[in-house]
Amino acid sequence: TQAAWALGAIGDRGEVPALVAALSDADARVREQAAWALGAIGDARAADALRAALRDADKSVREQARWALGVVGVSELK
């Protein structure tokens, strides 16, 4: 979880693919931090993966994905 947070804090757009992959991790805390990091980076390439995360079983993941989509500046709907 800390690795995803750190990637978001650094803001390296080159890490977007790794963070998108982390949205599929078995651990909800990792998925939540990945969604936060994608929002912190603010790269619209993550929009589709974040929209998919809105259907995550974990409420915290869904909330972070919703926040991240707002930061990225894309609609929750496609």
All heavy atoms as a GROMACS GRO file, in nm:
protein
  566
    1THR      N    1   0.082  -0.120   0.000
    1THR     CA    2   0.000   0.000   0.000
    1THR      C    3   0.086   0.126   0.000
    1THR      O    4   0.052   0.222  -0.064
    1THR     CB    5  -0.095   0.002   0.120
    1THR    OG1    6  -0.021   0.003   0.240
    1THR    CG2    7  -0.193  -0.112   0.116
    2GLN      N    8   0.196   0.123   0.071
    2GLN     CA    9   0.283   0.240   0.077
    2GLN      C   10   0.350   0.267  -0.057
    2GLN      O   11   0.376   0.382  -0.091
    2GLN     CB   12   0.387   0.224   0.188
    2GLN     CG   13   0.327   0.225   0.327
    2GLN     CD   14   0.251   0.354   0.355
    2GLN    OE1   15   0.296   0.462   0.324
    2GLN    NE2   16   0.132   0.340   0.412
    3ALA      N   17   0.377   0.162  -0.132
    3ALA     CA   18   0.440   0.181  -0.263
    3ALA      C   19   0.346   0.258  -0.356
    3ALA      O   20   0.389   0.350  -0.425
    3ALA     CB   21   0.477   0.047  -0.324
    4ALA      N   22   0.218   0.222  -0.356
    4ALA     CA   23   0.122   0.293  -0.440
    4ALA      C   24   0.111   0.438  -0.395
    4ALA      O   25   0.109   0.530  -0.478
    4ALA     CB   26  -0.014   0.225  -0.435
    5TRP      N   27   0.106   0.460  -0.265
    5TRP     CA   28   0.099   0.597  -0.214
    5TRP      C   29   0.221   0.677  -0.259
    5TRP      O   30   0.209   0.791  -0.306
    5TRP     CB   31   0.091   0.598  -0.061
    5TRP     CG   32   0.085   0.737  -0.008
    5TRP    CD1   33  -0.028   0.811   0.012
    5TRP    CD2   34   0.196   0.820   0.028
    5TRP    NE1   35   0.007   0.935   0.058
    5TRP    CE2   36   0.144   0.943   0.069
    5TRP    CE3   37   0.333   0.802   0.028
    5TRP    CZ2   38   0.225   1.048   0.111
    5TRP    CZ3   39   0.414   0.907   0.070
    5TRP    CH2   40   0.359   1.027   0.111
    6ALA      N   41   0.338   0.618  -0.246
    6ALA     CA   42   0.462   0.687  -0.283
    6ALA      C   43   0.463   0.723  -0.431
    6ALA      O   44   0.505   0.832  -0.469
    6ALA     CB   45   0.583   0.601  -0.248
    7LEU      N   46   0.415   0.633  -0.515
    7LEU     CA   47   0.411   0.662  -0.659
    7LEU      C   48   0.320   0.780  -0.687
    7LEU      O   49   0.351   0.865  -0.771
    7LEU     CB   50   0.366   0.539  -0.737
    7LEU     CG   51   0.465   0.423  -0.738
    7LEU    CD1   52   0.402   0.302  -0.806
    7LEU    CD2   53   0.594   0.462  -0.807
    8GLY      N   54   0.210   0.787  -0.616
    8GLY     CA   55   0.119   0.902  -0.634
    8GLY      C   56   0.181   1.030  -0.583
    8GLY      O   57   0.168   1.136  -0.645
    9ALA      N   58   0.250   1.022  -0.471
    9ALA     CA   59   0.314   1.141  -0.414
    9ALA      C   60   0.425   1.194  -0.505
    9ALA      O   61   0.443   1.315  -0.517
    9ALA     CB   62   0.369   1.109  -0.275
   10ILE      N   63   0.495   1.104  -0.570
   10ILE     CA   64   0.601   1.144  -0.662
   10ILE      C   65   0.540   1.206  -0.787
   10ILE      O   66   0.595   1.299  -0.844
   10ILE     CB   67   0.690   1.023  -0.699
   10ILE    CG1   68   0.769   0.979  -0.576
   10ILE    CG2   69   0.782   1.055  -0.815
   10ILE    CD1   70   0.837   0.844  -0.594
   11GLY      N   71   0.426   1.153  -0.831
   11GLY     CA   72   0.356   1.208  -0.946
   11GLY      C   73   0.414   1.170  -1.081
   11GLY      O   74   0.393   1.240  -1.180
   12ASP      N   75   0.482   1.058  -1.087
   12ASP     CA   76   0.546   1.014  -1.211
   12ASP      C   77   0.442   0.948  -1.303
   12ASP      O   78   0.394   0.838  -1.276
   12ASP     CB   79   0.658   0.916  -1.178
   12ASP     CG   80   0.735   0.869  -1.300
   12ASP    OD1   81   0.694   0.900  -1.414
   12ASP    OD2   82   0.837   0.801  -1.280
   13ARG      N   83   0.410   1.014  -1.412
   13ARG     CA   84   0.311   0.961  -1.506
   13ARG      C   85   0.354   0.828  -1.568
   13ARG      O   86   0.272   0.752  -1.618
   13ARG     CB   87   0.282   1.064  -1.615
   13ARG     CG   88   0.208   1.184  -1.562
   13ARG     CD   89   0.183   1.286  -1.673
   13ARG     NE   90   0.126   1.407  -1.616
   13ARG     CZ   91  -0.005   1.432  -1.612
   13ARG    NH1   92  -0.091   1.346  -1.662
   13ARG    NH2   93  -0.048   1.544  -1.560
   14GLY      N   94   0.480   0.799  -1.564
   14GLY     CA   95   0.530   0.672  -1.617
   14GLY      C   96   0.484   0.552  -1.534
   14GLY      O   97   0.490   0.439  -1.581
   15GLU      N   98   0.436   0.577  -1.414
   15GLU     CA   99   0.389   0.470  -1.327
   15GLU      C  100   0.240   0.441  -1.341
   15GLU      O  101   0.188   0.352  -1.273
   15GLU     CB  102   0.422   0.503  -1.181
   15GLU     CG  103   0.571   0.518  -1.154
   15GLU     CD  104   0.652   0.394  -1.189
   15GLU    OE1  105   0.598   0.281  -1.179
   15GLU    OE2  106   0.769   0.409  -1.226
   16VAL      N  107   0.172   0.514  -1.427
   16VAL     CA  108   0.028   0.493  -1.444
   16VAL      C  109  -0.006   0.348  -1.479
   16VAL      O  110  -0.095   0.290  -1.417
   16VAL     CB  111  -0.031   0.594  -1.546
   16VAL    CG1  112  -0.174   0.556  -1.586
   16VAL    CG2  113  -0.027   0.734  -1.486
   17PRO      N  114   0.063   0.283  -1.574
   17PRO     CA  115   0.028   0.143  -1.604
   17PRO      C  116   0.041   0.050  -1.483
   17PRO      O  117  -0.043  -0.038  -1.463
   17PRO     CB  118   0.127   0.105  -1.715
   17PRO     CG  119   0.160   0.235  -1.781
   17PRO     CD  120   0.164   0.336  -1.668
   18ALA      N  121   0.143   0.069  -1.402
   18ALA     CA  122   0.160  -0.016  -1.283
   18ALA      C  123   0.048   0.009  -1.182
   18ALA      O  124  -0.003  -0.085  -1.120
   18ALA     CB  125   0.296   0.010  -1.219
   19LEU      N  126   0.008   0.134  -1.168
   19LEU     CA  127  -0.100   0.166  -1.075
   19LEU      C  128  -0.234   0.115  -1.126
   19LEU      O  129  -0.318   0.068  -1.048
   19LEU     CB  130  -0.104   0.316  -1.048
   19LEU     CG  131   0.013   0.367  -0.966
   19LEU    CD1  132   0.024   0.518  -0.975
   19LEU    CD2  133   0.001   0.321  -0.821
   20VAL      N  134  -0.255   0.123  -1.255
   20VAL     CA  135  -0.378   0.066  -1.313
   20VAL      C  136  -0.382  -0.084  -1.285
   20VAL      O  137  -0.486  -0.138  -1.245
   20VAL     CB  138  -0.387   0.097  -1.464
   20VAL    CG1  139  -0.492   0.010  -1.532
   20VAL    CG2  140  -0.416   0.244  -1.485
   21ALA      N  141  -0.270  -0.152  -1.301
   21ALA     CA  142  -0.264  -0.295  -1.270
   21ALA      C  143  -0.294  -0.321  -1.123
   21ALA      O  144  -0.359  -0.420  -1.088
   21ALA     CB  145  -0.128  -0.351  -1.309
   22ALA      N  146  -0.248  -0.232  -1.036
   22ALA     CA  147  -0.270  -0.248  -0.891
   22ALA      C  148  -0.417  -0.236  -0.854
   22ALA      O  149  -0.458  -0.283  -0.748
   22ALA     CB  150  -0.186  -0.147  -0.814
   23LEU      N  151  -0.498  -0.177  -0.941
   23LEU     CA  152  -0.642  -0.171  -0.913
   23LEU      C  153  -0.706  -0.310  -0.916
   23LEU      O  154  -0.820  -0.326  -0.874
   23LEU     CB  155  -0.711  -0.081  -1.016
   23LEU     CG  156  -0.687   0.069  -1.002
   23LEU    CD1  157  -0.750   0.143  -1.119
   23LEU    CD2  158  -0.740   0.121  -0.869
   24SER      N  159  -0.632  -0.410  -0.963
   24SER     CA  160  -0.682  -0.548  -0.966
   24SER      C  161  -0.621  -0.634  -0.857
   24SER      O  162  -0.643  -0.755  -0.854
   24SER     CB  163  -0.651  -0.611  -1.102
   24SER     OG  164  -0.716  -0.540  -1.204
   25ASP      N  165  -0.545  -0.574  -0.768
   25ASP     CA  166  -0.480  -0.649  -0.661
   25ASP      C  167  -0.585  -0.716  -0.570
   25ASP      O  168  -0.696  -0.664  -0.555
   25ASP     CB  169  -0.393  -0.554  -0.577
   25ASP     CG  170  -0.296  -0.628  -0.488
   25ASP    OD1  171  -0.334  -0.664  -0.374
   25ASP    OD2  172  -0.183  -0.652  -0.534
   26ALA      N  173  -0.549  -0.827  -0.510
   26ALA     CA  174  -0.640  -0.897  -0.420
   26ALA      C  175  -0.668  -0.818  -0.292
   26ALA      O  176  -0.774  -0.833  -0.231
   26ALA     CB  177  -0.582  -1.034  -0.384
   27ASP      N  178  -0.575  -0.733  -0.252
   27ASP     CA  179  -0.587  -0.657  -0.127
   27ASP      C  180  -0.658  -0.524  -0.154
   27ASP      O  181  -0.610  -0.441  -0.231
   27ASP     CB  182  -0.446  -0.631  -0.071
   27ASP     CG  183  -0.447  -0.568   0.067
   27ASP    OD1  184  -0.544  -0.497   0.102
   27ASP    OD2  185  -0.349  -0.588   0.140
   28ALA      N  186  -0.772  -0.503  -0.089
   28ALA     CA  187  -0.849  -0.381  -0.109
   28ALA      C  188  -0.770  -0.257  -0.071
   28ALA      O  189  -0.787  -0.150  -0.132
   28ALA     CB  190  -0.978  -0.386  -0.028
   29ARG      N  191  -0.681  -0.268   0.026
   29ARG     CA  192  -0.601  -0.151   0.066
   29ARG      C  193  -0.507  -0.109  -0.047
   29ARG      O  194  -0.484   0.010  -0.069
   29ARG     CB  195  -0.523  -0.179   0.193
   29ARG     CG  196  -0.615  -0.198   0.314
   29ARG     CD  197  -0.538  -0.246   0.432
   29ARG     NE  198  -0.480  -0.378   0.396
   29ARG     CZ  199  -0.399  -0.448   0.470
   29ARG    NH1  200  -0.363  -0.403   0.588
   29ARG    NH2  201  -0.353  -0.564   0.430
   30VAL      N  202  -0.454  -0.205  -0.119
   30VAL     CA  203  -0.368  -0.175  -0.233
   30VAL      C  204  -0.451  -0.108  -0.343
   30VAL      O  205  -0.409  -0.008  -0.402
   30VAL     CB  206  -0.298  -0.302  -0.286
   30VAL    CG1  207  -0.225  -0.274  -0.417
   30VAL    CG2  208  -0.202  -0.357  -0.182
   31ARG      N  209  -0.569  -0.163  -0.370
   31ARG     CA  210  -0.656  -0.103  -0.472
   31ARG      C  211  -0.695   0.040  -0.435
   31ARG      O  212  -0.694   0.130  -0.520
   31ARG     CB  213  -0.781  -0.189  -0.493
   31ARG     CG  214  -0.751  -0.328  -0.544
   31ARG     CD  215  -0.875  -0.401  -0.591
   31ARG     NE  216  -0.986  -0.406  -0.498
   31ARG     CZ  217  -1.003  -0.497  -0.403
   31ARG    NH1  218  -0.912  -0.593  -0.385
   31ARG    NH2  219  -1.110  -0.495  -0.325
   32GLU      N  220  -0.725   0.061  -0.308
   32GLU     CA  221  -0.762   0.196  -0.262
   32GLU      C  222  -0.647   0.294  -0.281
   32GLU      O  223  -0.666   0.404  -0.332
   32GLU     CB  224  -0.802   0.190  -0.114
   32GLU     CG  225  -0.837   0.324  -0.056
   32GLU     CD  226  -0.867   0.317   0.093
   32GLU    OE1  227  -0.860   0.207   0.154
   32GLU    OE2  228  -0.896   0.423   0.149
   33GLN      N  229  -0.528   0.255  -0.241
   33GLN     CA  230  -0.412   0.343  -0.256
   33GLN      C  231  -0.377   0.365  -0.402
   33GLN      O  232  -0.334   0.475  -0.441
   33GLN     CB  233  -0.291   0.287  -0.181
   33GLN     CG  234  -0.303   0.302  -0.031
   33GLN     CD  235  -0.311   0.448   0.010
   33GLN    OE1  236  -0.229   0.531  -0.028
   33GLN    NE2  237  -0.412   0.480   0.089
   34ALA      N  238  -0.396   0.264  -0.485
   34ALA     CA  239  -0.370   0.279  -0.628
   34ALA      C  240  -0.466   0.382  -0.688
   34ALA      O  241  -0.424   0.467  -0.768
   34ALA     CB  242  -0.382   0.145  -0.700
   35ALA      N  243  -0.592   0.376  -0.649
   35ALA     CA  244  -0.690   0.473  -0.699
   35ALA      C  245  -0.651   0.614  -0.654
   35ALA      O  246  -0.655   0.709  -0.732
   35ALA     CB  247  -0.830   0.437  -0.650
   36TRP      N  248  -0.611   0.627  -0.528
   36TRP     CA  249  -0.567   0.758  -0.479
   36TRP      C  250  -0.447   0.808  -0.559
   36TRP      O  251  -0.443   0.923  -0.602
   36TRP     CB  252  -0.529   0.752  -0.330
   36TRP     CG  253  -0.476   0.884  -0.286
   36TRP    CD1  254  -0.548   0.990  -0.242
   36TRP    CD2  255  -0.338   0.925  -0.287
   36TRP    NE1  256  -0.464   1.096  -0.217
   36TRP    CE2  257  -0.335   1.059  -0.244
   36TRP    CE3  258  -0.219   0.864  -0.323
   36TRP    CZ2  259  -0.216   1.131  -0.234
   36TRP    CZ3  260  -0.101   0.936  -0.313
   36TRP    CH2  261  -0.100   1.067  -0.267
   37ALA      N  262  -0.350   0.720  -0.579
   37ALA     CA  263  -0.228   0.759  -0.651
   37ALA      C  264  -0.260   0.802  -0.793
   37ALA      O  265  -0.204   0.900  -0.843
   37ALA     CB  266  -0.129   0.643  -0.651
   38LEU      N  267  -0.352   0.732  -0.858
   38LEU     CA  268  -0.390   0.770  -0.994
   38LEU      C  269  -0.455   0.908  -0.995
   38LEU      O  270  -0.431   0.989  -1.086
   38LEU     CB  271  -0.482   0.665  -1.056
   38LEU     CG  272  -0.410   0.535  -1.091
   38LEU    CD1  273  -0.510   0.423  -1.116
   38LEU    CD2  274  -0.319   0.555  -1.211
   39GLY      N  275  -0.533   0.938  -0.895
   39GLY     CA  276  -0.590   1.072  -0.885
   39GLY      C  277  -0.483   1.175  -0.858
   39GLY      O  278  -0.485   1.284  -0.915
   40ALA      N  279  -0.389   1.142  -0.772
   40ALA     CA  280  -0.282   1.236  -0.740
   40ALA      C  281  -0.197   1.266  -0.863
   40ALA      O  282  -0.152   1.380  -0.882
   40ALA     CB  283  -0.195   1.180  -0.627
   41ILE      N  284  -0.176   1.167  -0.946
   41ILE     CA  285  -0.099   1.187  -1.069
   41ILE      C  286  -0.182   1.265  -1.171
   41ILE      O  287  -0.131   1.350  -1.243
   41ILE     CB  288  -0.051   1.052  -1.126
   41ILE    CG1  289   0.054   0.992  -1.032
   41ILE    CG2  290   0.005   1.069  -1.267
   41ILE    CD1  291   0.094   0.850  -1.066
   42GLY      N  292  -0.312   1.237  -1.175
   42GLY     CA  293  -0.402   1.313  -1.260
   42GLY      C  294  -0.392   1.287  -1.408
   42GLY      O  295  -0.414   1.376  -1.488
   43ASP      N  296  -0.362   1.165  -1.445
   43ASP     CA  297  -0.346   1.130  -1.586
   43ASP      C  298  -0.474   1.065  -1.637
   43ASP      O  299  -0.518   0.962  -1.586
   43ASP     CB  300  -0.228   1.034  -1.601
   43ASP     CG  301  -0.185   1.013  -1.744
   43ASP    OD1  302  -0.273   0.995  -1.830
   43ASP    OD2  303  -0.064   1.013  -1.768
   44ALA      N  304  -0.533   1.122  -1.741
   44ALA     CA  305  -0.660   1.072  -1.794
   44ALA      C  306  -0.650   0.931  -1.852
   44ALA      O  307  -0.752   0.867  -1.873
   44ALA     CB  308  -0.714   1.168  -1.900
   45ARG      N  309  -0.529   0.881  -1.876
   45ARG     CA  310  -0.515   0.743  -1.926
   45ARG      C  311  -0.573   0.643  -1.827
   45ARG      O  312  -0.606   0.530  -1.864
   45ARG     CB  313  -0.369   0.708  -1.950
   45ARG     CG  314  -0.306   0.781  -2.067
   45ARG     CD  315  -0.162   0.743  -2.083
   45ARG     NE  316  -0.085   0.784  -1.965
   45ARG     CZ  317   0.036   0.738  -1.934
   45ARG    NH1  318   0.094   0.648  -2.010
   45ARG    NH2  319   0.098   0.783  -1.827
   46ALA      N  320  -0.586   0.681  -1.701
   46ALA     CA  321  -0.637   0.591  -1.599
   46ALA      C  322  -0.790   0.592  -1.590
   46ALA      O  323  -0.848   0.515  -1.513
   46ALA     CB  324  -0.578   0.628  -1.463
   47ALA      N  325  -0.856   0.676  -1.669
   47ALA     CA  326  -1.000   0.695  -1.654
   47ALA      C  327  -1.080   0.565  -1.666
   47ALA      O  328  -1.167   0.539  -1.583
   47ALA     CB  329  -1.050   0.797  -1.755
   48ASP      N  330  -1.053   0.484  -1.766
   48ASP     CA  331  -1.131   0.361  -1.783
   48ASP      C  332  -1.114   0.266  -1.664
   48ASP      O  333  -1.210   0.208  -1.616
   48ASP     CB  334  -1.093   0.289  -1.913
   48ASP     CG  335  -1.144   0.363  -2.036
   48ASP    OD1  336  -1.237   0.446  -2.023
   48ASP    OD2  337  -1.089   0.338  -2.145
   49ALA      N  338  -0.992   0.253  -1.616
   49ALA     CA  339  -0.966   0.165  -1.501
   49ALA      C  340  -1.032   0.220  -1.376
   49ALA      O  341  -1.086   0.143  -1.294
   49ALA     CB  342  -0.816   0.149  -1.480
   50LEU      N  343  -1.031   0.351  -1.360
   50LEU     CA  344  -1.097   0.411  -1.244
   50LEU      C  345  -1.248   0.395  -1.252
   50LEU      O  346  -1.314   0.370  -1.150
   50LEU     CB  347  -1.058   0.558  -1.231
   50LEU     CG  348  -0.914   0.582  -1.187
   50LEU    CD1  349  -0.876   0.728  -1.208
   50LEU    CD2  350  -0.895   0.542  -1.041
   51ARG      N  351  -1.303   0.408  -1.372
   51ARG     CA  352  -1.448   0.384  -1.387
   51ARG      C  353  -1.482   0.241  -1.348
   51ARG      O  354  -1.583   0.216  -1.282
   51ARG     CB  355  -1.491   0.411  -1.531
   51ARG     CG  356  -1.502   0.557  -1.564
   51ARG     CD  357  -1.560   0.573  -1.705
   51ARG     NE  358  -1.547   0.709  -1.750
   51ARG     CZ  359  -1.457   0.751  -1.839
   51ARG    NH1  360  -1.373   0.667  -1.895
   51ARG    NH2  361  -1.454   0.878  -1.875
   52ALA      N  362  -1.398   0.146  -1.388
   52ALA     CA  363  -1.422   0.006  -1.350
   52ALA      C  364  -1.414  -0.011  -1.199
   52ALA      O  365  -1.489  -0.090  -1.141
   52ALA     CB  366  -1.321  -0.085  -1.421
   53ALA      N  367  -1.325   0.064  -1.135
   53ALA     CA  368  -1.309   0.054  -0.990
   53ALA      C  369  -1.431   0.106  -0.915
   53ALA      O  370  -1.449   0.076  -0.797
   53ALA     CB  371  -1.183   0.128  -0.945
   54LEU      N  372  -1.517   0.181  -0.982
   54LEU     CA  373  -1.642   0.226  -0.919
   54LEU      C  374  -1.733   0.108  -0.885
   54LEU      O  375  -1.826   0.123  -0.807
   54LEU     CB  376  -1.716   0.324  -1.011
   54LEU     CG  377  -1.648   0.457  -1.036
   54LEU    CD1  378  -1.725   0.536  -1.142
   54LEU    CD2  379  -1.635   0.537  -0.907
   55ARG      N  380  -1.705  -0.007  -0.943
   55ARG     CA  381  -1.784  -0.129  -0.917
   55ARG      C  382  -1.713  -0.224  -0.820
   55ARG      O  383  -1.756  -0.338  -0.801
   55ARG     CB  384  -1.815  -0.199  -1.048
   55ARG     CG  385  -1.901  -0.116  -1.142
   55ARG     CD  386  -1.939  -0.190  -1.269
   55ARG     NE  387  -1.825  -0.232  -1.349
   55ARG     CZ  388  -1.761  -0.155  -1.438
   55ARG    NH1  389  -1.800  -0.032  -1.459
   55ARG    NH2  390  -1.659  -0.203  -1.507
   56ASP      N  391  -1.603  -0.178  -0.761
   56ASP     CA  392  -1.528  -0.262  -0.668
   56ASP      C  393  -1.615  -0.303  -0.550
   56ASP      O  394  -1.705  -0.228  -0.508
   56ASP     CB  395  -1.406  -0.183  -0.616
   56ASP     CG  396  -1.303  -0.273  -0.551
   56ASP    OD1  397  -1.321  -0.308  -0.432
   56ASP    OD2  398  -1.206  -0.309  -0.619
   57ALA      N  399  -1.590  -0.419  -0.495
   57ALA     CA  400  -1.666  -0.467  -0.380
   57ALA      C  401  -1.640  -0.384  -0.255
   57ALA      O  402  -1.725  -0.378  -0.166
   57ALA     CB  403  -1.630  -0.614  -0.353
   58ASP      N  404  -1.526  -0.318  -0.248
   58ASP     CA  405  -1.488  -0.242  -0.129
   58ASP      C  406  -1.530  -0.095  -0.143
   58ASP      O  407  -1.495  -0.028  -0.241
   58ASP     CB  408  -1.336  -0.251  -0.109
   58ASP     CG  409  -1.294  -0.188   0.021
   58ASP    OD1  410  -1.290  -0.261   0.122
   58ASP    OD2  411  -1.266  -0.067   0.023
   59LYS      N  412  -1.602  -0.046  -0.045
   59LYS     CA  413  -1.652   0.092  -0.047
   59LYS      C  414  -1.539   0.194  -0.054
   59LYS      O  415  -1.550   0.294  -0.126
   59LYS     CB  416  -1.738   0.118   0.076
   59LYS     CG  417  -1.795   0.257   0.082
   59LYS     CD  418  -1.876   0.279   0.208
   59LYS     CE  419  -1.928   0.421   0.212
   59LYS     NZ  420  -1.994   0.450   0.338
   60SER      N  421  -1.431   0.173   0.018
   60SER     CA  422  -1.320   0.267   0.018
   60SER      C  423  -1.255   0.278  -0.120
   60SER      O  424  -1.214   0.387  -0.162
   60SER     CB  425  -1.214   0.228   0.121
   60SER     OG  426  -1.268   0.235   0.250
   61VAL      N  427  -1.246   0.168  -0.190
   61VAL     CA  428  -1.192   0.168  -0.326
   61VAL      C  429  -1.283   0.250  -0.416
   61VAL      O  430  -1.237   0.334  -0.494
   61VAL     CB  431  -1.173   0.025  -0.380
   61VAL    CG1  432  -1.128   0.028  -0.525
   61VAL    CG2  433  -1.075  -0.053  -0.294
   62ARG      N  434  -1.413   0.227  -0.406
   62ARG     CA  435  -1.509   0.301  -0.488
   62ARG      C  436  -1.500   0.451  -0.460
   62ARG      O  437  -1.502   0.533  -0.552
   62ARG     CB  438  -1.651   0.251  -0.463
   62ARG     CG  439  -1.674   0.108  -0.508
   62ARG     CD  440  -1.821   0.070  -0.506
   62ARG     NE  441  -1.889   0.095  -0.380
   62ARG     CZ  442  -1.900   0.005  -0.281
   62ARG    NH1  443  -1.848  -0.116  -0.294
   62ARG    NH2  444  -1.967   0.035  -0.170
   63GLU      N  445  -1.489   0.488  -0.333
   63GLU     CA  446  -1.479   0.630  -0.297
   63GLU      C  447  -1.353   0.694  -0.352
   63GLU      O  448  -1.358   0.806  -0.404
   63GLU     CB  449  -1.485   0.646  -0.145
   63GLU     CG  450  -1.620   0.616  -0.087
   63GLU     CD  451  -1.621   0.612   0.064
   63GLU    OE1  452  -1.512   0.613   0.127
   63GLU    OE2  453  -1.732   0.607   0.122
   64GLN      N  454  -1.240   0.625  -0.343
   64GLN     CA  455  -1.116   0.678  -0.396
   64GLN      C  456  -1.121   0.690  -0.548
   64GLN      O  457  -1.071   0.787  -0.606
   64GLN     CB  458  -0.996   0.593  -0.355
   64GLN     CG  459  -0.954   0.613  -0.212
   64GLN     CD  460  -0.911   0.756  -0.182
   64GLN    OE1  461  -0.847   0.823  -0.262
   64GLN    NE2  462  -0.951   0.804  -0.067
   65ALA      N  463  -1.182   0.592  -0.613
   65ALA     CA  464  -1.195   0.596  -0.758
   65ALA      C  465  -1.280   0.715  -0.800
   65ALA      O  466  -1.246   0.786  -0.896
   65ALA     CB  467  -1.254   0.465  -0.810
   66ARG      N  468  -1.388   0.739  -0.728
   66ARG     CA  469  -1.476   0.853  -0.760
   66ARG      C  470  -1.399   0.984  -0.743
   66ARG      O  471  -1.405   1.074  -0.828
   66ARG     CB  472  -1.598   0.850  -0.669
   66ARG     CG  473  -1.704   0.953  -0.707
   66ARG     CD  474  -1.836   0.930  -0.633
   66ARG     NE  475  -1.899   0.807  -0.679
   66ARG     CZ  476  -1.907   0.694  -0.606
   66ARG    NH1  477  -1.859   0.687  -0.485
   66ARG    NH2  478  -1.966   0.587  -0.655
   67TRP      N  479  -1.324   0.996  -0.634
   67TRP     CA  480  -1.242   1.116  -0.611
   67TRP      C  481  -1.140   1.132  -0.723
   67TRP      O  482  -1.123   1.242  -0.777
   67TRP     CB  483  -1.172   1.106  -0.475
   67TRP     CG  484  -1.070   1.213  -0.457
   67TRP    CD1  485  -1.094   1.341  -0.417
   67TRP    CD2  486  -0.930   1.203  -0.481
   67TRP    NE1  487  -0.975   1.411  -0.414
   67TRP    CE2  488  -0.874   1.329  -0.453
   67TRP    CE3  489  -0.846   1.100  -0.524
   67TRP    CZ2  490  -0.737   1.354  -0.467
   67TRP    CZ3  491  -0.712   1.126  -0.538
   67TRP    CH2  492  -0.658   1.251  -0.509
   68ALA      N  493  -1.072   1.024  -0.758
   68ALA     CA  494  -0.968   1.030  -0.860
   68ALA      C  495  -1.025   1.073  -0.994
   68ALA      O  496  -0.964   1.152  -1.066
   68ALA     CB  497  -0.898   0.894  -0.872
   69LEU      N  498  -1.142   1.022  -1.030
   69LEU     CA  499  -1.203   1.063  -1.156
   69LEU      C  500  -1.232   1.213  -1.157
   69LEU      O  501  -1.214   1.280  -1.258
   69LEU     CB  502  -1.332   0.983  -1.181
   69LEU     CG  503  -1.310   0.841  -1.229
   69LEU    CD1  504  -1.440   0.762  -1.220
   69LEU    CD2  505  -1.257   0.839  -1.371
   70GLY      N  506  -1.275   1.265  -1.043
   70GLY     CA  507  -1.298   1.408  -1.033
   70GLY      C  508  -1.171   1.489  -1.052
   70GLY      O  509  -1.170   1.591  -1.119
   71VAL      N  510  -1.063   1.440  -0.994
   71VAL     CA  511  -0.934   1.509  -1.006
   71VAL      C  512  -0.883   1.501  -1.149
   71VAL      O  513  -0.832   1.599  -1.204
   71VAL     CB  514  -0.830   1.449  -0.908
   71VAL    CG1  515  -0.693   1.506  -0.934
   71VAL    CG2  516  -0.872   1.476  -0.765
   72VAL      N  517  -0.899   1.386  -1.211
   72VAL     CA  518  -0.853   1.366  -1.348
   72VAL      C  519  -0.938   1.452  -1.442
   72VAL      O  520  -0.893   1.491  -1.549
   72VAL     CB  521  -0.860   1.216  -1.386
   72VAL    CG1  522  -0.836   1.194  -1.533
   72VAL    CG2  523  -0.757   1.138  -1.305
   73GLY      N  524  -1.060   1.483  -1.399
   73GLY     CA  525  -1.145   1.571  -1.479
   73GLY      C  526  -1.225   1.499  -1.585
   73GLY      O  527  -1.255   1.556  -1.689
   74VAL      N  528  -1.261   1.374  -1.557
   74VAL     CA  529  -1.344   1.299  -1.651
   74VAL      C  530  -1.470   1.255  -1.581
   74VAL      O  531  -1.474   1.239  -1.460
   74VAL     CB  532  -1.270   1.178  -1.712
   74VAL    CG1  533  -1.150   1.224  -1.792
   74VAL    CG2  534  -1.228   1.081  -1.606
   75SER      N  535  -1.572   1.232  -1.658
   75SER     CA  536  -1.699   1.189  -1.606
   75SER      C  537  -1.690   1.044  -1.558
   75SER      O  538  -1.616   0.964  -1.611
   75SER     CB  539  -1.805   1.201  -1.715
   75SER     OG  540  -1.925   1.139  -1.675
   76GLU      N  541  -1.773   1.013  -1.459
   76GLU     CA  542  -1.783   0.875  -1.414
   76GLU      C  543  -1.848   0.787  -1.520
   76GLU      O  544  -1.828   0.668  -1.523
   76GLU     CB  545  -1.863   0.867  -1.284
   76GLU     CG  546  -1.792   0.931  -1.167
   76GLU     CD  547  -1.875   0.926  -1.041
   76GLU    OE1  548  -1.967   0.844  -1.030
   76GLU    OE2  549  -1.844   1.006  -0.951
   77LEU      N  550  -1.926   0.848  -1.604
   77LEU     CA  551  -1.994   0.776  -1.711
   77LEU      C  552  -1.918   0.792  -1.840
   77LEU      O  553  -1.856   0.894  -1.865
   77LEU     CB  554  -2.136   0.828  -1.727
   77LEU     CG  555  -2.222   0.824  -1.601
   77LEU    CD1  556  -2.355   0.892  -1.627
   77LEU    CD2  557  -2.243   0.682  -1.557
   78LYS      N  558  -1.925   0.692  -1.923
   78LYS     CA  559  -1.858   0.700  -2.052
   78LYS      C  560  -1.956   0.718  -2.162
   78LYS      O  561  -2.065   0.677  -2.162
   78LYS     CB  562  -1.773   0.574  -2.074
   78LYS     CG  563  -1.681   0.589  -2.190
   78LYS     CD  564  -1.585   0.474  -2.191
   78LYS     CE  565  -1.482   0.498  -2.299
   78LYS     NZ  566  -1.387   0.391  -2.303
   0.00000   0.00000   0.00000
